[in-house]
Amino acid sequence: FYQNINDYYGLFQIYFHKLILSYFLGNFQQSKDYVVQTGKYLEGGVTGLFYFPVYYFYNSLALLAFYPEAEVAEKEQILENVNTNEAKIKLWAEHAPTNHSHKYYLIAAEKHRILGEKLEAIETYEQAIALATENKYIQEAALANELCAKFYLEWGKTKIAQTYMLEAYYGYVNWGALAKVQDLEKRYPQLLASVFLSSSENSDRLATAQIPSTNKENILDLSTVLKAYQTLSGEVKLENLLSTLIRLMMENAGAQKCALILLKEQQLILEAITHVVDPQQYLQNFERPVIPVSATQELPQTLINYVWRTQKFQVLDDATTETTWVNDPYLKRKQPQSILCTPIANQGKLIGIIYLENNLIKGAFTSERIQLLEMITTQAAISLENALLYDTLEQKVEQRTQELNEKNQRLAQTLEELKCTQTQLIQTEKMSSLGQLVAGIAHEINNPVNFIYGNLDHTQEYAENLLNVLQVYQQYYPEPVPEVTDIIEEVELDFLVEDLPKILTSMKIGANRIKKIVESLRNFSRLDESQVKDIDIHEGIDSTLMILQNSLKAKSHDQEITVVKNYAKLPKIKCYPGELNQVFMNIIGNAIDALQPMIKESRNSPPQITITTAIEAKNQVIIRIADNGMGMSEAVQKQIFDPFYTTKPVGKGTGLGLAISYQVIVEHHKGKLECISALGKGTEFIIKIPG
């Protein structure tokens, strides 16, 4: 009919509701087919209505439910469609979270489930349940609980699955979906056994109980029991469950004090305790001592131990007159009026004990109240087991996560150390190669320089002799022949006689300068002195300054860096010469870099490096290398000795110079390397080396 009249809206409604109905009743092949049929009529006037997002919601759930039965190629298409739907719902959830956020998380949870991502599925199921419950979507909260239960059931976590399935069951009951409730009873009788058991027990107890008509207010309220069941089954976290259980027991028993005791490793542990602090407003004080019962003075230990051994509840209508427990220290001291102490057991296994107390009236715990509390403890036993299991699982996950984080941190630290070691080895190898190169160059230059320097004295002596001969010749032959006169004029003999001694003297000075540079290079490299040697500290500093002389000199329009030496008389000290020279090179080189801004400026105070040496008690040598640059902040000072830390531009420094210097002084020489600096006041490095 609807097709004949092209009523797309009517056709959409038919297939849309068939889709939802088939999905809720577990006919996933049909629901997948109805996804296609409904999609044909999606544009039939529902685009702006609430059906539109709901369709994409059940579309995704139906496809994900069918996913395990699909072929490989079809699975890829399903995931592609679901991802498209999920993106739409996520957008709607951002703009209208109350209506769509739980839908988004439930689709995400189902997707994590089919992909085997258990931890992500757990988190998103919980978010979907919480948001659907908070926003009063009772049918979708029930659905989220059911899907979560199926997830845990597939995982083999039956007890946790039972908790969520009971929550789903009560949710569907609250929704009024009788057909769905019956479907759950048929499909999951083992998970809903406690519902069937409690229903039959309630019927038997109500049939056999003889209650006067005047006490109708004490008749067992089944809705209260169901509400308590629903509340307890919805709590999975132990902390929340303990608080909820104690609150329910206090409210339904009319108690003023309640203690919840759990049996752990054959020891009774007081997990939670509460008592009324304001009788007029019935305000309670909830505490979590988590201590052995034997360690507390707030409970009758004799009575509690008896219930533990016998697993039978005890009701004391007037605790002050009970001769059995008259010697219990707590009962002697507090003298409470009414007491109820009942075990919490599941399938014959003791889980814990509930202790209730009323100090106002005798006989406070009537048979009707006891009957109600027994039913609540039945569900409490199941919920406690589930919560303990969940708590154990959470602890294991947290412990495993912590272990993985620690391993990751250790691995990261090891990688960082390896990287640092590798870079230091490369740096050391570079310095070694540089030292070999410098030593080789020094050796090659030294031989010809020595030859030149050694012959300059002879050359000067020969030149002086020739000049003397020429002078005598001019004295005795003042009138030379024209040819000689022409040559004298051509070569400017007078100038040559005057300038030749000067040239020879400057050549000697230059050769001497080359000799000093070569000697400085050899002293700096110290390749033949890798072992500890007695050396002159000043010699190493001067060698470094000689090598850095070009950086210290003034260039065009720049100021020259002045080096002030305040050398004390020092004894030779035992050290590694090559390594110590490398430290001097790093620190003085950094000082030159720090003074570069001052070199470019014309200021009253010129750039200056001051090197001071001294000797302290116990033959400790101190070398101070200070500059009058801009200094550094306290934050930078804290990091300057860290490997790879540098304030220089990229490509200008490795960040290893001071780190290696610190290692050389502190680790290799058992000394100290300190830095004193302040912004605008320069920087000073202090090296202390034992003599």
C-alpha positions as CSV (number, residue, x, y, z in Angstrom):
1,F,0.0,0.0,0.0
2,Y,2.7,2.5,1.1
3,Q,4.8,1.6,-2.0
4,N,1.8,2.1,-4.3
5,I,1.2,5.6,-3.1
6,N,5.0,6.4,-2.8
7,D,4.7,7.1,0.9
8,Y,8.4,7.1,1.7
9,Y,7.8,8.4,5.3
10,G,5.5,5.5,6.0
11,L,7.9,2.9,4.5
12,F,10.7,4.4,6.5
13,Q,8.7,4.0,9.8
14,I,7.9,0.4,9.0
15,Y,11.5,-0.7,8.2
16,F,13.0,1.5,10.9
17,H,10.9,-0.1,13.7
18,K,11.5,-3.6,12.3
19,L,15.3,-2.8,12.4
20,I,15.1,-1.8,16.1
21,L,12.8,-4.8,17.0
22,S,14.9,-7.4,15.2
23,Y,18.1,-6.0,16.7
24,F,16.7,-6.0,20.3
25,L,15.6,-9.6,19.9
26,G,18.9,-10.8,18.5
27,N,18.0,-11.4,14.8
28,F,21.1,-9.7,13.5
29,Q,20.8,-11.0,9.9
30,Q,17.4,-9.5,9.6
31,S,18.4,-6.2,11.3
32,K,21.3,-5.9,8.7
33,D,18.8,-6.4,5.9
34,Y,16.5,-3.8,7.4
35,V,19.4,-1.4,7.6
36,V,19.5,-1.5,3.8
37,Q,15.7,-1.3,3.4
38,T,15.4,1.7,5.8
39,G,18.2,3.5,4.1
40,K,16.3,3.5,0.8
41,Y,13.6,5.8,2.4
42,L,15.9,7.9,4.6
43,E,15.2,11.0,2.5
44,G,11.5,10.5,2.9
45,G,10.9,13.5,5.1
46,V,12.8,12.3,8.3
47,T,16.1,14.3,7.7
48,G,15.2,16.9,10.3
49,L,13.5,14.6,12.8
50,F,14.9,12.7,15.7
51,Y,14.6,9.4,13.7
52,F,17.6,10.5,11.6
53,P,20.4,10.1,14.2
54,V,18.6,7.2,15.8
55,Y,18.7,5.3,12.5
56,Y,22.5,5.8,12.2
57,F,22.8,4.6,15.8
58,Y,21.0,1.3,15.3
59,N,22.5,1.0,11.8
60,S,26.0,0.9,13.3
61,L,25.0,-1.5,16.2
62,A,23.3,-3.9,13.8
63,L,26.3,-4.0,11.4
64,L,28.7,-4.5,14.3
65,A,26.5,-7.3,15.7
66,F,26.6,-9.0,12.3
67,Y,30.3,-8.5,11.8
68,P,31.5,-11.8,13.3
69,E,29.4,-13.8,10.7
70,A,30.4,-11.6,7.7
71,E,32.9,-12.5,5.0
72,V,36.3,-10.8,4.9
73,A,35.5,-8.4,2.1
74,E,32.1,-7.6,3.8
75,K,33.8,-7.0,7.1
76,E,35.9,-4.2,5.5
77,Q,32.8,-2.6,4.1
78,I,31.0,-2.8,7.5
79,L,33.9,-1.1,9.3
80,E,34.0,1.6,6.6
81,N,30.2,2.2,7.0
82,V,30.4,2.2,10.8
83,N,33.3,4.7,10.7
84,T,31.3,7.0,8.6
85,N,28.3,6.8,10.9
86,E,30.5,7.2,13.9
87,A,31.9,10.5,12.6
88,K,28.4,11.8,12.1
89,I,27.3,10.9,15.6
90,K,30.5,12.3,17.1
91,L,29.6,15.7,15.4
92,W,26.1,15.6,16.8
93,A,27.4,14.6,20.2
94,E,29.7,17.7,20.2
95,H,26.7,19.9,19.6
96,A,24.0,18.0,21.6
97,P,25.9,15.8,24.1
98,T,22.8,15.0,26.2
99,N,21.1,13.3,23.2
100,H,24.0,11.7,21.4
101,S,27.2,11.3,23.6
102,H,26.1,7.9,25.0
103,K,25.3,6.7,21.5
104,Y,28.7,7.7,20.3
105,Y,30.5,5.9,23.1
106,L,28.4,2.7,22.8
107,I,29.2,2.4,19.0
108,A,32.9,3.0,19.9
109,A,32.7,0.3,22.6
110,E,31.2,-2.2,20.2
111,K,33.8,-1.5,17.6
112,H,36.6,-2.0,20.2
113,R,34.9,-5.3,21.1
114,I,35.0,-6.7,17.6
115,L,38.6,-5.5,17.2
116,G,39.7,-7.2,20.4
117,E,40.6,-4.0,22.2
118,K,39.5,-5.0,25.6
119,L,40.8,-2.1,27.8
120,E,39.4,0.5,25.4
121,A,36.0,-1.4,25.2
122,I,35.8,-1.4,29.1
123,E,36.3,2.3,29.3
124,T,33.8,3.2,26.5
125,Y,31.1,0.8,27.8
126,E,31.3,2.5,31.2
127,Q,31.1,6.0,29.6
128,A,28.1,4.9,27.5
129,I,26.3,3.5,30.6
130,A,27.0,6.5,32.8
131,L,25.9,9.1,30.2
132,A,22.8,7.2,29.2
133,T,21.8,6.8,32.8
134,E,22.6,10.4,33.6
135,N,20.5,11.7,30.6
136,K,17.5,9.4,31.4
137,Y,17.8,7.2,28.3
138,I,16.7,4.2,30.3
139,Q,16.2,1.9,27.2
140,E,19.7,2.7,25.8
141,A,21.2,2.5,29.3
142,A,19.7,-1.0,29.5
143,L,21.0,-1.8,26.0
144,A,24.5,-0.6,27.0
145,N,24.5,-2.8,30.1
146,E,23.4,-5.8,28.0
147,L,26.1,-5.3,25.4
148,C,28.7,-4.9,28.2
149,A,27.5,-8.1,29.8
150,K,27.9,-9.9,26.4
151,F,31.4,-8.5,26.1
152,Y,32.4,-9.9,29.5
153,L,30.6,-13.2,28.8
154,E,32.6,-13.6,25.6
155,W,35.8,-12.8,27.6
156,G,34.9,-15.5,30.1
157,K,34.3,-13.1,33.0
158,T,30.9,-14.6,34.0
159,K,30.6,-13.0,37.3
160,I,31.2,-9.5,36.0
161,A,28.8,-10.2,33.1
162,Q,26.1,-11.2,35.6
163,T,26.3,-7.8,37.2
164,Y,25.8,-5.9,34.0
165,M,23.1,-8.4,32.8
166,L,21.1,-7.9,36.0
167,E,21.4,-4.1,35.5
168,A,20.1,-4.5,31.9
169,Y,17.3,-6.8,33.1
170,Y,16.0,-4.3,35.6
171,G,16.4,-1.5,33.1
172,Y,14.2,-3.2,30.6
173,V,11.7,-3.9,33.4
174,N,11.7,-0.2,34.2
175,W,11.2,0.6,30.5
176,G,8.3,-1.8,30.3
177,A,9.8,-4.0,27.5
178,L,8.2,-7.3,28.6
179,A,9.1,-9.1,25.4
180,K,12.8,-8.1,25.8
181,V,12.7,-9.2,29.5
182,Q,11.4,-12.6,28.5
183,D,14.0,-12.8,25.8
184,L,16.8,-12.2,28.3
185,E,15.3,-14.8,30.7
186,K,15.4,-17.4,27.9
187,R,18.9,-16.5,26.6
188,Y,20.7,-16.0,29.9
189,P,19.0,-18.0,32.7
190,Q,22.4,-18.7,34.4
191,L,23.1,-15.0,34.7
192,L,19.6,-14.2,36.0
193,A,19.4,-17.1,38.5
194,S,19.5,-14.7,41.4
195,V,16.4,-13.0,40.1
196,F,14.5,-16.2,39.8
197,L,15.7,-17.5,43.2
198,S,14.9,-14.3,45.0
199,S,11.4,-14.2,43.4
200,S,10.6,-17.8,44.6
201,E,12.1,-17.2,48.1
202,N,10.1,-14.0,48.4
203,S,6.9,-15.8,47.4
204,D,7.5,-18.7,49.9
205,R,8.3,-16.3,52.8
206,L,5.4,-14.1,52.2
207,A,3.1,-17.1,52.0
208,T,4.3,-18.6,55.3
209,A,4.7,-15.3,57.2
210,Q,1.8,-14.5,59.6
211,I,1.7,-10.8,60.1
212,P,-1.1,-9.1,62.0
213,S,-3.2,-6.7,59.9
214,T,-2.3,-3.9,62.3
215,N,1.4,-4.2,61.2
216,K,0.8,-3.7,57.5
217,E,3.5,-1.1,57.4
218,N,6.1,-3.9,58.1
219,I,5.0,-6.0,55.1
220,L,8.0,-6.8,52.9
221,D,8.0,-4.3,50.0
222,L,9.1,-6.1,46.9
223,S,9.7,-2.9,45.1
224,T,12.2,-1.9,47.8
225,V,13.9,-5.2,47.3
226,L,14.0,-4.8,43.5
227,K,15.3,-1.3,43.9
228,A,18.0,-2.5,46.2
229,Y,18.9,-5.3,43.8
230,Q,19.1,-2.8,41.0
231,T,21.2,-0.4,43.0
232,L,23.7,-3.0,44.2
233,S,24.0,-4.7,40.8
234,G,24.9,-1.4,39.2
235,E,27.9,-0.9,41.4
236,V,31.1,-2.5,40.1
237,K,33.8,-0.5,41.9
238,L,34.4,-1.7,45.5
239,E,34.5,1.7,47.1
240,N,31.1,2.7,45.7
241,L,29.6,-0.7,46.4
242,L,30.6,-0.6,50.1
243,S,29.2,2.9,50.5
244,T,25.9,1.9,48.8
245,L,25.5,-1.3,50.7
246,I,26.0,0.3,54.1
247,R,23.6,3.0,53.2
248,L,20.9,0.5,52.1
249,M,21.4,-1.6,55.2
250,M,21.2,1.4,57.5
251,E,18.0,2.7,55.8
252,N,16.2,-0.6,55.7
253,A,17.2,-1.9,59.1
254,G,16.8,1.3,61.1
255,A,20.3,1.0,62.5
256,Q,22.5,3.6,64.0
257,K,25.8,1.8,63.4
258,C,26.8,-0.5,60.6
259,A,30.1,-2.3,59.9
260,L,31.0,-4.2,56.8
261,I,33.6,-6.9,57.3
262,L,35.2,-8.9,54.4
263,L,37.0,-12.2,54.7
264,K,40.5,-12.0,53.0
265,E,43.1,-14.7,53.3
266,Q,41.3,-16.3,56.3
267,Q,41.3,-13.0,58.1
268,L,38.4,-10.7,58.9
269,I,39.1,-7.2,57.7
270,L,37.0,-4.2,58.7
271,E,36.5,-2.6,55.3
272,A,33.9,0.1,56.1
273,I,32.1,1.4,59.1
274,T,29.5,4.1,59.6
275,H,27.4,5.5,62.4
276,V,24.7,8.2,62.8
277,V,26.3,11.5,63.9
278,D,23.0,13.5,63.9
279,P,19.9,11.4,64.9
280,Q,17.5,14.3,64.0
281,Q,18.7,14.5,60.4
282,Y,20.0,10.9,60.2
283,L,23.4,12.1,58.9
284,Q,26.0,9.3,58.6
285,N,29.7,9.2,59.0
286,F,31.4,6.8,56.5
287,E,34.9,5.6,57.1
288,R,37.3,3.1,55.4
289,P,39.7,1.8,58.2
290,V,40.7,-1.4,56.3
291,I,42.2,-3.0,59.4
292,P,41.9,-6.5,61.0
293,V,38.8,-6.8,63.2
294,S,41.1,-8.0,66.0
295,A,42.8,-4.5,65.9
296,T,39.7,-2.5,66.5
297,Q,37.9,-1.6,69.7
298,E,34.7,-0.5,67.9
299,L,33.1,-4.0,67.5
300,P,32.1,-7.0,69.6
301,Q,34.9,-9.4,68.4
302,T,33.5,-12.4,70.3
303,L,30.1,-12.2,68.5
304,I,31.6,-11.5,65.1
305,N,34.0,-14.5,65.4
306,Y,31.1,-16.7,66.4
307,V,29.2,-15.7,63.2
308,W,32.3,-16.3,61.2
309,R,32.7,-19.8,62.5
310,T,29.1,-20.9,62.4
311,Q,28.0,-18.8,59.4
312,K,24.6,-18.2,61.2
313,F,23.1,-14.8,61.9
314,Q,22.7,-13.5,65.4
315,V,19.9,-11.2,66.6
316,L,20.2,-9.6,70.1
317,D,17.0,-7.9,71.1
318,D,18.5,-6.7,74.3
319,A,22.3,-7.0,74.2
320,T,22.7,-5.8,77.8
321,T,20.9,-9.0,79.1
322,E,22.5,-11.6,76.8
323,T,24.6,-13.8,79.1
324,T,26.3,-15.5,76.2
325,W,28.2,-12.3,75.3
326,V,28.3,-10.7,78.7
327,N,32.1,-10.8,78.8
328,D,32.7,-9.2,75.5
329,P,34.7,-6.0,76.2
330,Y,32.9,-3.9,73.6
331,L,29.4,-4.9,74.9
332,K,30.5,-4.3,78.4
333,R,31.7,-0.8,77.6
334,K,29.1,0.4,75.1
335,Q,26.0,-1.6,76.2
336,P,24.1,-1.3,72.9
337,Q,20.3,-2.1,72.9
338,S,19.8,-4.1,69.7
339,I,22.3,-6.0,67.5
340,L,22.1,-7.9,64.2
341,C,25.1,-9.7,62.9
342,T,24.6,-11.7,59.7
343,P,27.0,-13.5,57.3
344,I,27.2,-12.6,53.6
345,A,27.6,-15.8,51.6
346,N,27.2,-16.9,48.0
347,Q,26.8,-20.6,47.2
348,G,27.9,-21.6,50.6
349,K,31.1,-19.5,50.4
350,L,31.5,-16.8,53.2
351,I,32.4,-13.4,51.7
352,G,31.9,-11.2,54.7
353,I,29.8,-10.1,57.7
354,I,27.4,-7.3,58.2
355,Y,27.2,-5.9,61.8
356,L,24.2,-3.6,62.7
357,E,23.5,-1.8,65.9
358,N,20.7,0.3,67.5
359,N,21.3,2.1,70.7
360,L,17.8,3.6,71.1
361,I,15.3,0.8,71.4
362,K,15.3,-2.9,72.2
363,G,14.1,-5.4,69.6
364,A,14.8,-2.9,66.7
365,F,15.5,-5.7,64.2
366,T,12.1,-7.3,63.7
367,S,11.6,-10.5,61.7
368,E,10.3,-8.4,58.8
369,R,13.4,-6.2,58.7
370,I,15.6,-9.3,59.0
371,Q,13.7,-10.9,56.1
372,L,14.3,-7.8,54.0
373,L,18.0,-7.6,55.0
374,E,18.5,-11.3,54.1
375,M,17.3,-10.6,50.6
376,I,19.5,-7.6,50.2
377,T,22.6,-9.6,51.5
378,T,21.8,-12.2,48.8
379,Q,22.4,-9.6,46.0
380,A,25.2,-8.0,48.1
381,A,27.1,-11.3,48.1
382,I,27.0,-11.5,44.3
383,S,27.9,-7.8,43.9
384,L,30.7,-8.0,46.4
385,E,32.3,-10.9,44.6
386,N,32.0,-9.1,41.3
387,A,33.4,-5.9,42.8
388,L,36.3,-7.8,44.4
389,L,37.0,-9.5,41.1
390,Y,36.8,-6.1,39.3
391,D,39.0,-4.5,41.9
392,T,41.6,-7.3,41.5
393,L,41.4,-6.9,37.7
394,E,41.9,-3.1,38.0
395,Q,44.8,-3.6,40.4
396,K,46.4,-6.0,38.0
397,V,45.9,-3.7,35.0
398,E,47.2,-0.8,37.1
399,Q,50.2,-2.8,38.3
400,R,50.9,-4.0,34.7
401,T,50.6,-0.5,33.4
402,Q,52.9,0.8,36.1
403,E,55.4,-2.0,35.2
404,L,55.2,-1.1,31.5
405,N,55.7,2.6,32.4
406,E,58.7,1.8,34.5
407,K,60.2,-0.4,31.8
408,N,59.5,2.4,29.2
409,Q,61.2,4.9,31.5
410,R,64.2,2.6,32.0
411,L,64.4,1.9,28.3
412,A,64.2,5.7,27.5
413,Q,66.9,6.4,30.1
414,T,69.1,3.6,28.7
415,L,68.6,4.9,25.2
416,E,69.5,8.4,26.4
417,E,72.6,7.1,28.2
418,L,73.6,5.2,25.0
419,K,73.0,8.3,22.9
420,C,75.1,10.3,25.3
421,T,77.9,7.7,25.5
422,Q,77.9,7.4,21.7
423,T,78.1,11.1,21.2
424,Q,80.9,11.4,23.8
425,L,82.8,8.6,22.2
426,I,82.4,10.4,18.8
427,Q,83.5,13.7,20.4
428,T,86.5,11.9,22.1
429,E,87.4,10.3,18.8
430,K,87.2,13.6,17.0
431,M,89.5,15.2,19.6
432,S,91.8,12.3,19.3
433,S,91.8,12.6,15.5
434,L,92.3,16.4,15.9
435,G,95.2,15.7,18.2
436,Q,96.8,13.3,15.7
437,L,96.3,15.8,12.9
438,V,97.8,18.6,15.0
439,A,100.7,16.5,16.1
440,G,101.4,15.4,12.5
441,I,101.3,19.0,11.2
442,A,103.5,20.2,14.1
443,H,106.0,17.4,13.3
444,E,106.1,18.2,9.6
445,I,106.4,21.9,10.2
446,N,108.9,21.6,13.0
447,N,111.7,20.0,10.9
448,P,111.9,22.7,8.2
449,V,111.4,25.5,10.7
450,N,114.3,24.1,12.8
451,F,116.4,24.0,9.6
452,I,115.5,27.6,8.8
453,Y,115.9,28.9,12.4
454,G,119.2,27.1,12.8
455,N,120.7,28.6,9.6
456,L,119.5,32.1,10.2
457,D,122.4,32.8,12.6
458,H,124.9,31.7,10.0
459,T,123.1,33.6,7.3
460,Q,123.2,36.8,9.4
461,E,127.0,36.2,10.1
462,Y,127.7,35.7,6.4
463,A,125.8,38.7,5.5
464,E,127.6,40.9,8.0
465,N,131.0,39.5,6.7
466,L,130.0,40.4,3.1
467,L,128.9,43.9,4.1
468,N,132.3,44.4,5.9
469,V,134.2,43.3,2.8
470,L,132.1,45.7,0.7
471,Q,132.8,48.5,3.1
472,V,136.6,47.9,3.0
473,Y,136.5,47.7,-0.7
474,Q,134.7,51.0,-1.0
475,Q,137.3,52.5,1.5
476,Y,140.3,51.5,-0.5
477,Y,138.8,51.9,-4.0
478,P,136.6,55.0,-3.8
479,E,136.6,55.5,-7.5
480,P,135.2,52.3,-9.1
481,V,135.0,51.6,-12.8
482,P,131.8,52.8,-14.5
483,E,130.4,49.3,-14.8
484,V,130.5,48.9,-11.0
485,T,129.0,52.3,-10.5
486,D,126.1,51.3,-12.7
487,I,125.4,48.1,-10.8
488,I,125.6,50.0,-7.4
489,E,123.0,52.5,-8.6
490,E,120.7,49.7,-10.1
491,V,120.6,47.6,-6.9
492,E,120.4,50.6,-4.6
493,L,123.4,49.4,-2.6
494,D,123.0,51.9,0.2
495,F,119.4,50.8,0.9
496,L,120.3,47.1,0.6
497,V,123.2,47.5,3.2
498,E,120.8,49.3,5.6
499,D,117.7,46.9,5.1
500,L,119.4,43.5,4.9
501,P,120.1,43.2,8.6
502,K,116.5,44.2,9.4
503,I,115.1,41.5,7.0
504,L,117.3,38.9,8.6
505,T,116.2,40.0,12.1
506,S,112.5,39.9,11.2
507,M,113.0,36.4,9.6
508,K,114.5,35.3,12.9
509,I,111.5,36.7,14.8
510,G,109.0,35.0,12.4
511,A,110.8,31.6,12.6
512,N,110.8,31.9,16.4
513,R,107.1,32.6,16.3
514,I,106.5,29.5,14.2
515,K,108.6,27.5,16.7
516,K,106.4,28.7,19.5
517,I,103.2,27.9,17.7
518,V,104.4,24.4,16.8
519,E,105.4,23.9,20.5
520,S,102.0,25.1,21.6
521,L,100.3,22.6,19.2
522,R,102.4,19.8,20.5
523,N,101.7,20.7,24.1
524,F,98.0,21.0,23.4
525,S,97.7,17.6,21.7
526,R,99.8,15.7,24.3
527,L,99.3,12.4,22.4
528,D,102.4,11.0,24.0
529,E,101.1,11.8,27.5
530,S,97.8,9.9,27.8
531,Q,98.9,8.7,31.2
532,V,99.0,10.8,34.4
533,K,102.0,13.1,34.3
534,D,103.5,15.9,36.4
535,I,102.9,19.0,34.3
536,D,102.9,22.8,34.5
537,I,99.3,24.1,34.4
538,H,100.4,27.5,33.0
539,E,102.0,25.8,30.0
540,G,98.7,24.2,29.1
541,I,96.8,27.4,29.5
542,D,99.3,29.4,27.4
543,S,99.2,26.7,24.7
544,T,95.5,27.0,24.5
545,L,95.7,30.8,24.3
546,M,98.2,30.5,21.5
547,I,95.9,28.3,19.5
548,L,93.0,30.7,20.1
549,Q,95.1,33.8,19.4
550,N,93.3,34.5,16.1
551,S,89.9,34.6,17.9
552,L,91.3,37.0,20.5
553,K,92.7,39.5,18.0
554,A,90.6,42.5,16.9
555,K,89.2,42.4,13.4
556,S,88.2,45.5,11.4
557,H,86.1,47.9,13.5
558,D,86.0,45.4,16.3
559,Q,87.5,45.5,19.8
560,E,90.2,43.1,20.8
561,I,89.7,40.7,23.7
562,T,92.2,41.4,26.4
563,V,93.6,38.4,28.3
564,V,94.7,39.2,31.9
565,K,96.9,36.5,33.5
566,N,97.2,36.4,37.3
567,Y,99.5,33.4,37.6
568,A,100.6,32.3,41.1
569,K,103.7,30.2,41.6
570,L,102.3,26.6,41.2
571,P,104.0,23.3,41.7
572,K,103.7,20.7,38.9
573,I,100.5,18.6,39.4
574,K,99.6,15.1,38.4
575,C,96.9,15.1,35.7
576,Y,96.0,13.9,32.2
577,P,97.5,16.7,30.1
578,G,95.5,16.2,26.9
579,E,92.2,16.1,28.8
580,L,93.0,19.1,30.9
581,N,93.9,21.1,27.8
582,Q,90.6,20.2,26.2
583,V,88.9,21.6,29.3
584,F,90.8,24.9,29.0
585,M,89.9,25.0,25.3
586,N,86.1,24.5,26.0
587,I,85.9,27.1,28.8
588,I,88.0,29.8,27.2
589,G,86.3,29.1,23.8
590,N,82.9,29.6,25.5
591,A,84.2,32.9,27.1
592,I,85.2,34.2,23.6
593,D,81.7,33.3,22.3
594,A,80.1,35.1,25.2
595,L,82.1,38.2,24.5
596,Q,81.2,38.5,20.8
597,P,78.3,41.0,21.4
598,M,80.8,43.3,23.3
599,I,83.4,43.0,20.5
600,K,80.9,44.6,18.1
601,E,80.1,47.4,20.4
602,S,82.1,50.5,21.4
603,R,81.9,50.5,25.2
604,N,83.9,52.0,28.0
605,S,84.7,48.5,29.4
606,P,86.5,46.4,26.7
607,P,85.9,42.7,26.5
608,Q,88.2,40.9,28.8
609,I,89.1,37.3,30.0
610,T,90.9,37.0,33.3
611,I,92.7,33.8,34.2
612,T,93.8,33.5,37.8
613,T,95.7,30.6,39.4
614,A,96.3,29.9,43.0
615,I,97.1,27.1,45.5
616,E,95.1,26.3,48.6
617,A,95.7,24.1,51.6
618,K,96.4,20.4,50.9
619,N,98.1,21.4,47.6
620,Q,94.8,22.0,45.8
621,V,95.3,24.0,42.6
622,I,92.6,26.5,41.6
623,I,92.1,27.9,38.1
624,R,89.6,30.7,37.7
625,I,88.6,31.7,34.2
626,A,86.3,34.7,34.1
627,D,84.8,37.0,31.4
628,N,83.0,40.3,31.7
629,G,80.2,39.3,29.3
630,M,76.4,39.3,29.8
631,G,76.4,36.4,32.2
632,M,73.6,33.8,32.4
633,S,70.4,33.2,34.3
634,E,70.0,30.8,37.2
635,A,67.8,28.5,35.1
636,V,70.6,28.2,32.5
637,Q,73.3,27.7,35.1
638,K,71.4,24.6,36.4
639,Q,71.6,22.9,33.0
640,I,75.0,24.0,31.5
641,F,76.7,20.7,32.6
642,D,73.9,18.5,31.1
643,P,74.8,16.6,27.9
644,F,73.4,18.2,24.7
645,Y,72.3,21.4,26.5
646,T,73.4,24.5,24.6
647,T,72.3,28.1,24.3
648,K,74.1,28.5,21.0
649,P,72.3,28.6,17.6
650,V,71.7,25.3,15.7
651,G,75.0,24.2,14.2
652,K,77.2,26.3,16.4
653,G,77.6,23.8,19.3
654,T,76.9,20.2,20.3
655,G,76.1,20.9,24.0
656,L,78.9,18.5,25.0
657,G,81.8,20.8,25.7
658,L,81.0,21.6,29.4
659,A,79.5,18.1,30.0
660,I,82.8,16.5,29.0
661,S,84.7,19.1,30.9
662,Y,82.7,18.3,34.0
663,Q,83.4,14.6,33.5
664,V,87.2,15.2,33.0
665,I,87.5,17.4,36.2
666,V,85.2,15.6,38.5
667,E,85.4,11.9,37.5
668,H,88.9,11.7,36.0
669,H,90.8,14.1,38.3
670,K,88.6,13.9,41.4
671,G,88.3,17.7,41.4
672,K,85.5,20.2,41.2
673,L,84.1,22.4,38.4
674,E,81.8,25.2,39.4
675,C,80.1,28.1,37.7
676,I,79.3,31.5,39.1
677,S,77.3,33.9,37.0
678,A,74.6,36.5,37.0
679,L,72.9,38.4,34.2
680,G,74.9,41.5,33.4
681,K,77.8,40.6,35.6
682,G,79.8,38.1,33.6
683,T,80.6,34.4,34.2
684,E,83.4,32.7,36.1
685,F,84.4,29.0,36.0
686,I,86.3,27.7,38.9
687,I,88.4,24.5,38.5
688,K,89.8,22.8,41.5
689,I,92.3,20.0,41.1
690,P,94.1,18.1,43.9
691,G,97.9,18.5,43.7
